[in-house]
Every structure is written in structure tokens, then in C-alpha cells.
């Protein structure tokens, strides 16, 4: 088998997502070094080969969505994640998050998050204690292999820092990426720009995004009103811990999310609310990863509920008519 033997299914929407991720990939290299690009490349090649193995017998093309899954998964990892750990994760995500359901278009769960969750549970030390300080002065990581590691775990990321000390990282640092964290989750400004691009291209649903943000803010303020000090201001929380990245790229996945317009609002609201609860009371500092997977579980049920209600309303209108 060679790379030339692999044929790809043309998917315009997937290409738009890849284009939107290019600035974020560049930022990951700028802040954390050239190893970031090498890590993403290895993950992408591993993902393509994994799907090709499943398509080989049927001679079906590999979906271009495989690159989206690989990039999204890779951008949720810390810069120093071992190549072998990252590779095992994406193999697991593609096999058990996608191929076991029948391949592209049939998966219930987001493959990138299945991969991330598997690595988080199986190799927790690499995703909870191995963080790197971002380069600051130009040319930053563009001429270096990898950023220096952080000794103090409690101050490694904004969410970990808040949970251990109550310190809130400045909004400016969160916006421009001058913080430690996963490769693609540190620069909120670029994520916002990418989200706007996807909305303009009609590749992502504004309903899913808005529902997630609404659920996040509503539950945060409700918890704060009830006196729970574990919950930070939602204006700060939305820019930290990968929340914004997940809202733009994970929640809006057209395959694993709700399909009905009303369902997308409910689906997003559930994810935003669950994220707040997990962040405040569970062992996980982030929480949005598990919140999206929980949302994936309920998405088909939400759609069926919406369709059933609409059918009931239609029947009543027909009877009254």
C-alpha cells in the first residue's frame, strides 16, 4: 500500500472546516514549536491509514472528514503528547467512534472526542500533567522544536489554576493565546474568527453554537446565584478550558449533533449546562469533552422527540380543519 493508492471522497463542507483550522494550526506552531505540526501530521497519517484499512476490501474512498477528525483531536492535545499515545488515540477514535457504526455519516459520537476521551482515561498523566509554556517573543516557536515544560501542575492551565488557587487568568491572555494549554484551545480570538468563517460559509449551525453558549451562561449564573463558589464568571469560563473550541468545532459536527432546528438549540443547551456542572463539581478541570459526548448520546432522542411533537401538532391541525 502507498499513499498514491488512497482515494478520497470529495466533501466541500469538510474542506471548509479544514480551511478554518489553518490559522489555529499555525498558532499552535507559533506558541508551542514545530513539534506541534509534526504531531498533527503523524495523527493525520495514522487516521488516513486506519480508515483506508476499513475501506480497502470494499474499494470505497476515504472520507475527507478523516482530516477534520485528526486535526480536531490533535488540537485538543498538549504539545508534548508522545507520538505513540496520540496515534493509539486516533486509531481508537476512528475504529470505535466511526467505523463500528458503519463509517462516515453513521457514527453516533464525534470520533475526535472519542479518541480524546480514550487517551484521557488510558494515559491521564500525558493529558493532565505534561504542559508547556507558550513562546512569546517573535519568531516564537516558528524556529524551535517545542516549548519548555511547566513544573507546577496546579498553574499549568487557566482552569487548573482557577480550581487550585482561585486565580483568574487575564482575558487578554485568553484571547491572544499567551497561556498554557492544548494546541488549539489557547487563542480565543482565532477560534472566534474561524467560527464566523464557518457561519458565513453555512458549514456550521449557529443554533448549536448559540444553544451551547446560552446553556453555559444560564447554568453558570444559576449556580453562582445559588452560592456555588466553584463556578467562575461565564464571561471568563467561555474563553478557557477548550469551551470555545468545542462550541465552534465539536458541537456543530453535522453527523453526531441534532439534525432538527429546534433540536439543535436543546442539544447545545444540554452541552453548555453539563459543561458547567462537570467543571464545578467533577474531577475534570475542563468538562466540555464529556459534555459533548453526553450531548451526542441524547441527539437522536432529541430529534425523535421534536419530530413526534410536530407530528402530533400536525394531526391536531388536520382534525380541527
C-alpha positions as CSV (number, residue, x, y, z in Angstrom):
1,X,0.0,0.0,0.0
2,X,1.2,3.5,-0.8
3,X,-0.3,7.0,-0.4
4,X,-1.0,7.1,-4.1
5,X,-3.3,4.1,-3.8
6,X,-5.6,6.0,-1.4
7,X,-8.6,7.8,-3.0
8,X,-10.6,10.4,-1.1
9,X,-14.3,11.3,-1.1
10,X,-14.7,14.9,-2.0
11,X,-16.6,16.8,0.8
12,X,-16.8,20.5,0.3
13,X,-18.0,21.2,3.9
14,X,-15.2,19.2,5.4
15,X,-12.7,21.3,3.3
16,X,-14.2,24.5,4.7
17,X,-13.6,23.2,8.3
18,X,-10.0,22.3,7.4
19,X,-9.5,25.9,6.0
20,X,-11.0,27.4,9.2
21,X,-8.5,25.3,11.2
22,X,-5.4,26.5,9.3
23,X,-4.9,29.7,11.4
24,X,-5.3,27.7,14.6
25,X,-2.7,25.2,13.4
26,X,-0.3,28.0,12.6
27,X,-0.9,29.5,16.1
28,X,-0.1,26.1,17.7
29,X,3.2,26.1,16.0
30,X,3.9,29.7,16.9
31,X,3.2,29.2,20.5
32,X,4.5,25.7,21.1
33,X,7.0,24.9,18.4
34,X,7.4,22.9,15.3
35,X,6.7,19.6,17.2
36,X,3.0,20.7,17.1
37,X,3.0,20.4,13.3
38,X,4.8,17.1,13.4
39,X,2.3,15.8,15.9
40,X,-0.7,16.8,13.8
41,X,0.9,15.3,10.7
42,X,1.5,11.9,12.4
43,X,-2.0,11.9,13.7
44,X,-3.4,12.7,10.3
45,X,-1.4,10.0,8.5
46,X,-2.4,7.4,11.1
47,X,-6.1,8.4,10.8
48,X,-6.0,8.1,7.0
49,X,-4.3,4.6,7.1
50,X,-6.7,3.4,9.7
51,X,-9.8,4.3,7.6
52,X,-8.2,3.1,4.5
53,X,-7.8,-0.4,6.0
54,X,-11.6,-0.5,6.6
55,X,-12.3,0.8,3.0
56,X,-9.7,-1.4,1.3
57,X,-11.9,-4.5,0.8
58,X,-14.9,-2.6,-0.5
59,X,-12.7,-0.2,-2.5
60,X,-14.6,2.8,-1.2
61,X,-12.8,6.1,-0.9
62,X,-11.5,7.5,2.4
63,X,-13.6,10.5,3.5
64,X,-12.0,13.9,3.7
65,X,-13.7,14.2,7.1
66,X,-10.9,12.0,8.4
67,X,-8.6,15.0,8.3
68,X,-11.1,17.1,10.3
69,X,-11.3,14.4,12.9
70,X,-7.5,14.1,13.0
71,X,-6.9,17.8,13.3
72,X,-9.6,18.4,15.9
73,X,-8.3,15.6,18.0
74,X,-4.7,16.7,17.7
75,X,-5.5,20.3,18.6
76,X,-7.0,19.1,21.9
77,X,-3.8,17.5,23.0
78,X,-0.9,19.1,24.9
79,X,2.2,19.9,22.8
80,X,4.4,17.3,24.4
81,X,2.0,14.3,24.0
82,X,4.0,11.3,22.8
83,X,3.5,10.4,19.2
84,X,2.7,6.8,20.1
85,X,0.0,7.9,22.6
86,X,-1.5,10.3,20.1
87,X,-1.5,7.6,17.4
88,X,-3.2,5.0,19.6
89,X,-5.8,7.6,20.5
90,X,-6.8,8.4,16.9
91,X,-6.9,4.7,15.9
92,X,-9.3,4.0,18.8
93,X,-11.4,7.1,17.8
94,X,-11.7,6.1,14.2
95,X,-12.4,2.4,14.8
96,X,-14.8,2.7,17.8
97,X,-16.1,6.1,17.2
98,X,-16.8,5.8,13.5
99,X,-16.1,2.5,11.7
100,X,-18.0,0.2,14.1
101,X,-21.1,2.2,13.3
102,X,-20.6,1.8,9.5
103,X,-18.3,4.7,8.6
104,X,-18.8,8.3,7.8
105,X,-22.4,9.6,8.2
106,X,-23.4,6.8,10.6
107,X,-21.4,7.5,13.7
108,X,-23.3,8.5,16.9
109,X,-20.3,10.0,18.6
110,X,-17.7,12.6,17.5
111,X,-14.6,10.4,16.6
112,X,-12.2,13.2,17.6
113,X,-13.7,13.3,21.1
114,X,-13.9,9.5,21.4
115,X,-10.1,9.5,20.7
116,X,-9.5,12.3,23.2
117,X,-11.6,10.6,25.9
118,X,-9.8,7.3,25.4
119,X,-6.4,8.9,25.8
120,X,-7.6,11.0,28.7
121,X,-8.7,7.8,30.6
122,X,-6.0,5.5,29.5
123,X,-2.9,7.8,29.6
124,X,-4.0,10.5,32.1
125,X,-0.6,11.7,33.0
126,X,0.2,12.9,29.5
127,X,-3.0,15.0,29.3
128,X,-3.1,16.3,32.8
129,X,0.5,17.0,33.9
130,X,2.6,17.4,30.8
131,X,2.0,21.1,29.8
132,X,4.2,23.6,28.1
133,X,4.8,27.3,28.4
134,X,4.0,29.2,25.2
135,X,6.7,31.1,23.4
136,X,6.2,34.8,23.4
137,X,8.8,36.8,21.5
138,X,8.8,36.6,17.7
139,X,9.7,34.3,15.9
140,X,8.5,32.3,18.9
141,X,8.0,28.6,18.1
142,X,8.5,29.0,14.4
143,X,12.2,28.3,14.7
144,X,12.1,26.0,17.8
145,X,11.1,22.3,18.3
146,X,9.0,22.5,21.4
147,X,8.2,25.0,24.2
148,X,9.6,24.4,27.7
149,X,7.5,22.3,30.1
150,X,5.8,23.6,33.3
151,X,6.9,22.3,36.7
152,X,3.8,23.3,38.7
153,X,0.8,21.3,37.6
154,X,-1.6,23.5,39.6
155,X,-0.7,26.5,37.5
156,X,-0.4,24.7,34.1
157,X,-3.7,25.8,32.5
158,X,-6.2,28.6,33.4
159,X,-8.8,26.1,34.5
160,X,-6.3,24.1,36.7
161,X,-5.0,27.4,38.1
162,X,-8.6,28.6,39.0
163,X,-9.5,25.3,40.6
164,X,-6.4,25.1,42.8
165,X,-5.9,28.8,43.7
166,X,-9.0,30.7,42.6
167,X,-6.8,32.9,40.3
168,X,-8.4,34.1,37.1
169,X,-6.1,34.4,34.1
170,X,-6.4,37.8,32.3
171,X,-9.0,37.9,29.5
172,X,-6.3,39.4,27.3
173,X,-4.0,36.4,27.6
174,X,-7.0,34.1,27.0
175,X,-7.9,36.0,23.8
176,X,-4.4,36.1,22.3
177,X,-3.1,32.7,23.4
178,X,-0.5,33.7,25.8
179,X,-1.3,30.7,28.1
180,X,-0.5,27.1,28.5
181,X,-3.0,24.5,27.3
182,X,-3.8,22.2,24.4
183,X,-2.5,23.1,21.0
184,X,-5.6,24.6,19.5
185,X,-7.5,25.9,22.5
186,X,-5.4,28.7,23.8
187,X,-6.1,31.6,21.3
188,X,-9.8,32.5,21.6
189,X,-9.6,35.2,19.0
190,X,-8.6,32.8,16.2
191,X,-11.3,30.4,17.3
192,X,-13.9,33.2,17.1
193,X,-12.7,34.2,13.6
194,X,-12.9,30.6,12.5
195,X,-16.4,30.2,13.9
196,X,-17.5,33.3,12.0
197,X,-16.0,31.9,8.8
198,X,-17.9,28.6,9.2
199,X,-21.1,30.5,9.8
200,X,-20.7,32.7,6.7
201,X,-20.0,29.5,4.7
202,X,-23.0,27.9,6.3
203,X,-20.9,24.9,7.3
204,X,-21.7,25.2,11.0
205,X,-25.1,25.7,12.7
206,X,-25.5,29.0,14.6
207,X,-28.3,27.3,16.6
208,X,-26.0,24.7,18.1
209,X,-23.4,27.3,18.9
210,X,-25.9,29.7,20.4
211,X,-27.7,27.0,22.3
212,X,-24.4,25.9,23.9
213,X,-23.4,29.4,24.9
214,X,-26.9,30.0,26.3
215,X,-26.8,26.9,28.3
216,X,-23.4,27.7,29.6
217,X,-24.3,31.2,30.7
218,X,-27.7,30.2,32.2
219,X,-26.3,27.4,34.3
220,X,-23.3,29.4,35.4
221,X,-25.4,32.3,36.6
222,X,-27.9,29.9,38.2
223,X,-25.0,28.1,40.1
224,X,-23.5,31.5,41.1
225,X,-26.8,32.7,42.3
226,X,-27.2,29.6,44.4
227,X,-23.9,30.4,46.1
228,X,-21.5,27.8,44.5
229,X,-18.1,29.4,44.5
230,X,-16.7,26.6,42.3
231,X,-18.3,28.3,39.3
232,X,-16.3,31.2,37.7
233,X,-17.9,34.0,35.7
234,X,-19.2,32.6,32.4
235,X,-17.6,35.5,30.6
236,X,-14.2,34.2,31.8
237,X,-15.2,30.5,31.5
238,X,-16.3,30.7,27.9
239,X,-12.7,31.6,26.9
240,X,-10.9,28.9,28.9
241,X,-10.6,25.2,29.1
242,X,-11.4,24.5,25.5
243,X,-15.0,25.6,25.8
244,X,-14.9,27.9,22.8
245,X,-13.1,25.4,20.6
246,X,-15.6,22.7,21.4
247,X,-18.5,25.1,20.7
248,X,-17.3,26.0,17.3
249,X,-15.9,22.7,16.0
250,X,-17.3,19.8,18.1
251,X,-20.8,20.8,19.0
252,X,-21.5,21.7,15.3
253,X,-20.4,18.4,13.9
254,X,-23.3,17.7,11.5
255,X,-23.2,13.9,11.9
256,X,-23.1,13.5,15.7
257,X,-25.3,16.5,16.6
258,X,-29.0,17.0,16.5
259,X,-30.5,17.4,13.0
260,X,-33.7,19.4,13.6
261,X,-33.6,23.2,14.1
262,X,-35.3,23.1,17.5
263,X,-33.3,20.0,18.4
264,X,-30.0,21.9,17.8
265,X,-31.0,24.5,20.4
266,X,-31.8,21.9,23.0
267,X,-28.7,19.8,22.1
268,X,-26.4,22.8,22.5
269,X,-28.1,23.9,25.8
270,X,-27.6,20.5,27.3
271,X,-23.9,20.6,26.4
272,X,-23.4,24.1,27.8
273,X,-25.1,23.2,31.0
274,X,-23.4,19.9,31.6
275,X,-20.0,21.6,31.0
276,X,-20.6,23.9,33.9
277,X,-21.7,21.1,36.2
278,X,-18.7,18.9,35.3
279,X,-16.2,21.8,35.6
280,X,-17.6,22.8,39.0
281,X,-18.1,19.5,40.8
282,X,-16.3,16.7,38.9
283,X,-12.6,15.8,39.0
284,X,-12.1,17.1,35.4
285,X,-11.0,20.7,35.0
286,X,-12.3,21.0,31.5
287,X,-15.5,19.1,31.3
288,X,-16.6,20.1,27.8
289,X,-15.2,16.9,26.2
290,X,-17.5,14.7,28.2
291,X,-20.4,17.2,27.9
292,X,-20.3,16.9,24.1
293,X,-20.2,13.1,24.2
294,X,-23.2,13.2,26.5
295,X,-24.9,15.5,24.1
296,X,-24.1,13.1,21.2
297,X,-25.9,10.4,23.2
298,X,-29.1,12.5,23.5
299,X,-29.1,14.0,20.0
300,X,-31.1,11.2,18.3
301,X,-33.6,11.2,21.2
302,X,-34.0,14.9,21.0
303,X,-34.7,14.8,17.2
304,X,-37.2,12.0,17.6
305,X,-39.0,13.9,20.4
306,X,-39.1,17.1,18.2
307,X,-40.5,15.1,15.2
308,X,-43.1,13.4,17.4
309,X,-44.3,16.7,18.8
310,X,-44.5,18.1,15.3
311,X,-46.5,15.1,14.0
312,X,-48.9,15.4,16.9
313,X,-49.4,19.1,16.2
314,X,-50.0,18.4,12.5
315,X,-52.6,15.7,13.3
316,X,-54.4,18.1,15.6
317,X,-54.5,20.8,12.9
318,X,-55.8,18.2,10.4
319,X,-58.5,17.1,12.8
320,X,-59.6,20.7,13.6
321,X,-59.6,21.6,9.9
